[in-house]
Amino acid sequence: FALVTFIDPVAQRIFRGNSLYLGLFSVFLFLIPFFSAETRKDHRFGLWTALTVVSLLMALGRWSPVYSAFIKLTKFYSFRTPSKFLVFVCFGLSLLAGLGRDRLIAAGARQEARRSALKAARFYLVLLGGFITLGWLVYYFM
């Protein structure tokens, strides 16, 4: 549930944790590389996606098999608060948003790039609508 802070920073008060909020337009920008075939072939996309996913799995702490395996294999117990990895999650998402910004600027020149930007925009609107509906339902029932 703490991942809701990704869309709504006010939810940080409920979960009393770190906030992943990067801004609503940034969410749209980092979705663009996932819908663009040309960007997915770029080695930077794979690097930043892997950084983000591994950091998120490490930030989940004991609820993540990656974090548990890391602790058991290395016997390194100094990660008392695995939420420190949320910094790297935000960093990876910011770099993916930068790739999306480059793709969006290039979208004016090519039809295929415009199509991928429109797919990302549709997915973004569905995601945003889902979070707004979820927030409304939680407010209504609580």
C-alpha positions in Angstrom: 0.0 0.0 0.0 3.0 2.3 0.5 3.5 2.4 -3.3 0.4 4.6 -3.4 2.7 7.5 -2.5 4.1 7.2 -6.0 0.9 8.9 -7.3 -0.3 10.7 -4.1 2.3 12.2 -1.7 -0.4 12.9 0.9 -0.6 9.1 1.5 2.8 9.4 3.2 1.0 10.6 6.3 -1.0 7.4 6.4 1.9 5.0 6.0 4.5 7.1 7.9 7.3 6.1 5.5 9.3 7.4 2.6 7.5 8.9 -0.3 8.1 7.8 -3.9 6.4 10.8 -5.3 8.2 12.2 -8.4 5.4 14.2 -9.9 2.5 13.2 -12.1 4.1 14.2 -15.4 7.2 12.2 -14.5 5.0 9.1 -14.3 3.9 9.7 -17.8 7.5 10.3 -19.0 8.9 7.1 -17.5 6.1 5.0 -19.0 7.0 6.1 -22.6 10.2 4.0 -22.9 8.2 0.8 -22.0 5.8 1.5 -24.9 8.6 2.4 -27.4 10.2 -0.5 -29.2 13.2 1.7 -30.2 13.9 2.7 -26.6 13.7 -0.9 -25.4 16.6 -1.8 -27.6 18.8 0.8 -26.0 21.2 -0.6 -23.5 20.5 2.3 -21.1 16.9 1.3 -20.8 17.9 -2.2 -19.6 20.4 -0.8 -17.2 18.0 1.7 -15.6 15.1 -0.7 -15.5 17.3 -3.3 -13.8 18.6 -0.7 -11.3 15.0 0.3 -10.5 13.7 -3.3 -10.1 16.6 -4.5 -8.0 16.5 -1.5 -5.8 12.7 -1.9 -5.3 13.2 -5.5 -4.4 16.0 -4.6 -1.9 13.8 -1.8 -0.4 11.1 -4.3 0.4 13.4 -5.8 2.9 12.4 -9.1 4.5 9.4 -9.4 2.2 11.7 -9.7 -0.8 13.5 -12.9 -1.7 16.3 -10.9 -3.2 17.0 -9.0 0.0 16.9 -12.2 2.1 19.2 -14.1 -0.3 21.6 -11.1 -0.2 21.7 -11.2 3.6 22.1 -15.0 3.7 24.8 -15.2 1.1 27.0 -12.2 2.2 26.3 -12.3 5.9 26.3 -8.5 5.7 23.7 -7.3 8.3 24.4 -3.6 8.2 21.3 -2.8 6.2 19.2 -2.1 9.2 16.7 -0.1 7.2 16.3 -1.4 3.6 14.2 1.7 2.8 17.5 3.4 2.0 17.2 1.7 -1.4 14.2 3.9 -2.2 16.7 6.6 -3.2 17.9 4.3 -6.0 14.4 3.5 -7.0 13.6 7.2 -7.5 17.0 7.7 -9.2 16.2 4.9 -11.7 12.7 6.2 -12.3 14.1 9.7 -13.0 16.5 8.3 -15.5 13.8 6.4 -17.2 11.7 9.6 -17.3 14.7 11.3 -19.0 14.7 8.5 -21.7 10.9 9.1 -22.1 11.5 12.8 -22.5 14.0 12.2 -25.3 11.5 9.8 -26.9 8.7 12.4 -26.6 10.8 15.1 -28.2 11.6 12.7 -31.1 7.9 11.9 -31.4 7.3 15.0 -33.4 9.4 13.7 -36.2 8.2 10.1 -36.6 4.8 8.5 -36.7 5.9 5.3 -34.8 7.3 7.3 -31.9 4.0 9.3 -31.7 2.0 6.0 -31.5 4.1 4.8 -28.6 3.7 8.1 -26.8 -0.1 7.8 -27.3 -0.1 4.2 -25.9 1.8 5.5 -22.9 -0.7 8.3 -22.5 -3.6 6.0 -22.6 -2.0 3.7 -20.0 -1.2 6.7 -17.8 -4.8 7.9 -17.9 -6.1 4.4 -17.0 -3.5 4.2 -14.1 -4.4 7.7 -12.9 -8.1 6.9 -13.1 -7.6 3.7 -11.2 -5.7 5.5 -8.4 -8.3 8.2 -8.2 -11.1 5.6 -8.0 -9.2 3.7 -5.4 -8.7 6.8 -3.3 -12.3 7.7 -3.6 -13.4 4.1 -2.6 -11.1 4.2 0.5 -12.4 7.6 1.5 -16.0 6.4 1.0 -15.7 3.2 3.0 -13.5 4.6 5.7 
